[in-house]
Amino acid sequence: METPFVFGKVATEKNFTDREKETAELVQQFTSLINTIIISPRRWGKSSLVNKAAAAAMAQDDRLRICHIDLFNVRDEGGFYTLLAQKVIAATATKWEEAVGDVKKFFSRLVPKIALSAMPGNEISLDFDWEEVRHNPDEVLDLAEKIAEEKGLKIVVCIDEFQNISEFADSVGFQKRLRAHWQRHRHAAYCLYGSKRHMMMEVFTDASMPFYKFGTLIFLEKIGTPQLTAFFKSRFADTGKSIDDTAARLIAELTDNHPYYAQQLAQLSWLRTRDRCSEEIVREAHAALVEQLSLLFVTITETLTTQQLYYLKALIAGEKAIHSTAVMNRYRISSATSVARSKAALIECDVLDNKGGAVSFQDPIYAYWLKTQYFAG
């Protein structure tokens, strides 16, 4: 029997839970061609949300085309331009011949090499001469707008892992070029999101950066316990099993409502359930999950400095005034400067999240492991 819970990949249909408000908002943004930035910690379901909203938006508007781009393996401008052109062409052409015709029509200064990809869907593959595109990027950056205007379409370009552009050579200059072109587009819009929350915040909320106030900011919140509880009960029932309210709420509680871990713990609990899942089964599954991840957590912890670990120990203990002399002495933190440096470094490496001045762990299972195992001795 196929497991009813999905994590680590895009959740669709019955595997997608809650986010009705965010989905409706994003559909409105897409159909209205409003630039959108989605910010949240990693593994909170941004990609699943974008895919769900994209499908719903295109079902509402038959002139709308959604282009999906993932910058995970893109490390320079040349790769960005190539992928952007390839995906826009693929999203707006219905067949190979049309795609080839579009390449010839919309590129006059650039002459890309064209090939039929061996990947499923017969998607075209483009390759540009970097020197040519470096001196003439306009045709690529305006491609979505020109195709939309020519074909009477509306195009939304959705770019995942957008924060990777911060690693490009002359990143700020590159961002200025993108902004200068994209802010003028009237038939195309852009939805930008990524898995590095602190980097996305720097790109889009810093008044000195080119993408400041580029579009509507959507900050994802955690999925509520009632919604997760109802989802767990529904998915168990779909497979002929059941889970009581206490056990379902416990899954949400033990994962701090983290979407990825909630699905993973629910699956481990489901696998251990013959007929009815109990609180005891959930706790057994949770212990197994912590044990499963312990080697990863050891590896992460070994990369941290002693002062960073002292800071985390104080944070986990619930200390509110870590800068105070009494707390620093208690946890052997050297100085207030060390507190600030540790906090900044831990946010930078995505161990911690800082939302409105409130610092929390991005990974609730890691926090639990630190508290009950690493710092327990």
C-alpha positions in Angstrom: 0.0 0.0 0.0 1.3 3.5 -0.9 2.0 5.7 2.1 -0.4 8.6 2.5 2.2 11.2 3.5 4.6 13.1 1.3 7.8 14.9 2.4 11.0 15.9 0.5 9.1 16.5 -2.7 6.2 18.7 -4.0 2.9 17.8 -2.3 -0.1 17.7 -4.6 -3.9 17.0 -4.3 -4.6 15.0 -1.2 -1.1 15.3 0.0 -1.3 19.1 0.2 -2.8 20.4 3.4 -4.2 23.8 4.5 -2.7 27.0 2.9 -6.1 27.9 1.6 -5.5 31.6 2.3 -2.0 31.7 0.9 -3.1 29.7 -2.2 -6.0 32.1 -2.9 -3.7 35.1 -2.5 -1.1 33.6 -4.8 -3.7 32.7 -7.4 -4.8 36.3 -7.4 -1.2 37.5 -7.7 -0.6 35.3 -10.7 -3.8 36.1 -12.6 -3.3 39.8 -11.9 0.4 39.6 -12.9 1.7 41.0 -9.6 5.3 40.3 -8.7 5.5 38.2 -5.6 8.2 37.2 -3.2 7.6 34.2 -0.8 9.7 34.1 2.3 9.8 31.3 5.0 12.3 28.9 6.5 13.3 26.0 4.4 11.0 22.9 4.1 7.9 24.9 4.9 6.2 23.9 1.6 6.9 26.9 -0.7 7.3 24.8 -3.8 4.2 22.9 -3.1 2.2 26.1 -2.6 3.6 27.7 -5.8 2.7 24.6 -7.8 -0.8 24.3 -6.4 -1.5 28.0 -7.0 0.0 27.9 -10.5 -2.3 25.0 -11.5 -5.4 26.8 -10.0 -4.5 30.1 -11.7 -4.1 28.5 -15.2 -7.4 26.7 -14.7 -9.0 30.1 -14.1 -7.3 31.9 -17.0 -6.6 30.0 -20.3 -4.3 32.8 -21.4 -2.0 32.4 -18.4 1.3 30.4 -18.7 3.4 29.6 -15.6 7.1 29.0 -16.1 8.9 27.1 -13.3 12.7 27.6 -12.9 15.0 26.0 -10.2 18.3 27.7 -9.6 19.6 25.0 -7.3 22.5 24.1 -9.6 23.0 27.5 -11.2 26.1 29.4 -10.0 26.6 32.1 -12.6 24.9 34.6 -14.9 25.4 32.4 -18.0 23.6 29.5 -16.5 20.8 31.8 -15.4 20.3 33.3 -18.8 20.3 29.9 -20.5 17.8 28.3 -18.1 15.5 31.4 -18.1 15.3 31.4 -22.0 14.9 27.6 -22.1 12.1 27.4 -19.6 10.2 30.4 -21.0 10.3 29.0 -24.5 9.1 25.6 -23.2 6.2 27.0 -21.2 4.9 29.0 -24.1 5.3 26.7 -27.1 3.0 23.8 -27.6 5.2 21.8 -29.9 8.8 21.5 -31.1 8.4 23.3 -34.3 6.8 26.3 -32.5 9.6 26.4 -30.0 12.2 26.5 -32.8 10.3 29.2 -34.5 10.1 31.3 -31.3 13.9 31.0 -30.8 14.5 32.3 -34.3 11.9 35.0 -34.0 12.7 36.4 -30.6 16.5 36.3 -30.7 18.0 38.6 -33.3 21.3 39.5 -31.8 21.9 36.2 -29.9 22.1 32.9 -31.8 21.6 30.1 -29.4 22.3 26.5 -30.2 19.1 24.4 -30.1 18.6 20.8 -29.3 15.8 18.5 -28.4 16.3 17.4 -24.8 16.3 13.7 -24.0 14.3 14.5 -20.8 10.6 13.6 -20.6 8.3 16.0 -22.5 10.8 16.6 -25.3 11.7 20.0 -23.9 14.1 22.0 -26.0 17.6 22.7 -24.8 19.4 26.0 -25.5 23.0 27.0 -25.2 24.4 30.5 -25.5 27.8 31.8 -26.2 28.6 33.5 -22.8 30.5 36.4 -24.4 27.5 37.2 -26.7 24.9 37.0 -23.9 27.1 38.9 -21.5 27.2 41.9 -23.8 23.5 41.5 -25.0 21.4 40.1 -22.1 18.3 42.2 -23.0 16.8 39.7 -25.3 16.8 37.0 -22.6 15.7 39.3 -19.8 12.8 40.6 -21.9 11.9 37.3 -23.5 8.8 36.5 -21.3 7.4 40.0 -21.9 7.9 39.9 -25.7 6.5 36.4 -26.1 3.5 37.3 -24.0 2.8 40.4 -25.9 3.2 38.8 -29.3 1.0 35.7 -28.5 -1.6 37.5 -26.4 -0.6 35.6 -23.3 0.1 36.4 -19.6 3.3 34.8 -18.2 4.4 34.3 -14.6 8.0 33.2 -14.2 8.4 31.3 -10.9 12.0 31.0 -9.7 13.0 28.7 -6.9 16.3 29.1 -4.9 16.4 32.7 -6.1 18.8 33.6 -3.3 21.5 31.8 -5.3 22.0 34.9 -7.4 23.7 36.4 -4.3 26.6 34.1 -5.1 27.1 35.3 -8.6 30.1 37.5 -9.5 29.0 41.1 -9.2 25.7 40.0 -7.7 24.4 43.5 -7.0 25.1 44.6 -10.6 23.3 41.5 -11.9 20.3 42.2 -9.6 20.2 45.8 -10.9 20.0 44.5 -14.5 17.1 42.1 -13.6 15.2 44.8 -11.8 15.7 47.4 -14.5 14.1 45.0 -17.1 11.5 43.2 -15.0 9.9 46.2 -13.4 8.9 47.5 -16.9 7.1 44.3 -17.9 3.3 44.5 -18.2 2.5 41.1 -19.7 4.8 39.1 -17.5 5.3 38.9 -13.8 7.8 37.1 -11.4 7.3 34.9 -8.4 10.6 34.6 -6.5 11.3 32.3 -3.5 14.0 30.1 -2.0 15.2 27.9 0.8 17.6 30.4 2.5 15.3 32.7 4.4 18.0 35.0 5.8 19.5 35.5 2.3 16.0 36.1 0.8 15.4 38.7 3.5 18.7 40.5 2.6 17.7 40.6 -1.1 14.2 41.8 -0.7 13.9 43.7 2.6 17.1 45.7 2.6 16.4 49.2 1.3 19.9 49.4 -0.3 19.3 46.4 -2.5 18.0 46.5 -6.1 15.0 44.2 -5.4 13.7 46.2 -2.4 9.9 46.6 -2.8 10.0 44.7 -6.1 6.6 43.0 -5.3 4.2 41.7 -2.7 5.9 39.9 0.1 4.2 36.8 1.4 5.6 35.5 4.7 4.5 31.9 5.2 3.3 31.0 8.7 3.3 27.5 10.3 0.2 25.3 9.5 -2.1 25.4 12.5 -2.5 22.4 14.8 -6.3 22.0 14.0 -5.6 21.9 10.3 -2.7 19.4 10.7 -4.8 17.2 13.1 -7.7 17.1 10.6 -5.2 16.3 7.8 -3.6 13.4 9.6 -7.0 11.9 10.5 -8.2 12.2 6.9 -5.1 10.6 5.4 -5.1 7.7 7.9 -8.8 7.1 7.1 -8.1 7.1 3.3 -6.0 4.0 3.9 -8.4 2.2 6.2 -6.5 3.1 9.4 -7.4 5.7 12.1 -5.6 8.0 14.5 -7.2 9.5 17.6 -7.2 13.2 18.2 -4.6 13.1 21.0 -2.1 11.2 18.8 -2.7 13.5 15.8 -2.2 16.6 17.9 1.0 15.0 19.3 2.5 14.7 15.8 2.0 18.4 15.4 3.4 19.2 18.8 6.5 17.1 18.5 7.4 18.6 15.2 6.5 22.2 16.2 4.1 22.3 13.3 7.0 22.0 10.8 5.3 20.9 7.5 8.2 18.6 6.4 8.7 16.9 9.7 5.0 16.7 10.4 4.5 14.7 7.2 7.6 12.5 8.0 6.5 11.7 11.6 3.0 11.0 10.4 4.4 8.6 7.9 6.5 6.8 10.5 3.5 6.6 12.8 1.3 5.3 9.9 3.9 2.6 9.1 3.8 1.4 12.7 0.0 1.3 12.8 -2.0 -1.8 12.1 -5.5 -0.4 12.7 -5.5 2.6 15.1 -2.6 4.9 15.8 -2.1 5.8 19.5 0.0 8.3 21.4 2.4 5.5 22.2 3.0 4.7 18.6 3.7 8.4 17.8 6.2 8.6 20.6 7.9 5.5 19.3 8.0 6.9 15.8 9.4 10.2 17.1 12.2 8.4 18.9 13.0 6.5 15.7 13.1 9.8 13.8 15.5 11.4 16.2 17.7 8.4 16.1 17.6 8.3 12.3 18.8 11.9 12.2 21.3 11.8 15.0 24.4 11.3 12.8 23.4 14.3 10.7 22.9 16.3 13.9 26.4 15.3 15.2 27.9 16.4 11.9 26.1 19.8 12.1 27.1 20.3 15.7 30.8 19.5 15.0 30.9 22.5 12.6 29.9 24.9 15.4 32.3 26.8 17.6 32.3 26.4 21.4 30.8 29.8 21.9 28.0 29.1 19.5 27.2 25.9 21.4 27.2 27.8 24.7 24.7 30.2 23.1 22.5 27.4 21.8 22.5 25.8 25.3 21.3 29.0 26.8 18.7 29.4 24.1 17.4 25.9 24.6 17.2 26.4 28.4 14.8 29.2 27.7 17.0 32.1 28.8 15.5 35.4 27.7 18.4 37.8 28.6 21.4 36.0 27.2 23.3 39.3 27.1 23.1 39.6 30.9 26.2 39.0 32.9 24.5 36.3 35.1 23.4 34.3 32.0 26.8 34.7 30.3 28.6 33.5 33.4 26.2 30.6 33.8 26.8 29.3 30.3 30.5 30.3 30.0 29.8 32.8 27.2 32.8 35.1 26.9 31.1 38.5 26.2 28.0 40.3 24.8 30.0 40.5 21.5 30.2 36.8 21.4 26.5 36.5 21.9 25.9 38.8 18.9 28.5 37.0 16.7 27.1 33.5 17.6 23.6 34.6 16.9 24.5 36.1 13.5 26.6 33.1 12.5 23.9 30.6 13.5 21.3 32.5 11.5 23.7 32.7 8.5 24.1 28.9 8.5 20.4 28.3 8.9 20.5 26.7 12.3 18.4 29.6 13.7 15.7 31.8 12.3 15.1 35.4 13.3 11.6 36.7 12.7 10.9 40.1 14.1 13.6 39.8 16.7 12.4 36.4 17.9 15.0 33.8 17.5 14.0 30.1 17.1 15.4 26.9 15.7 14.7 26.2 12.0 14.9 22.4 12.7 12.7 21.4 15.7 14.0 17.9 15.7 17.6 19.2 16.0 16.5 21.4 18.9 15.0 18.3 20.6 18.1 16.3 20.0 20.3 19.0 21.5 18.1 19.4 24.5 17.6 15.7 25.3 20.8 14.2 24.2 23.7 16.6 23.4 23.2 19.0 26.3 21.5 16.4 28.6 24.7 15.0 30.2 
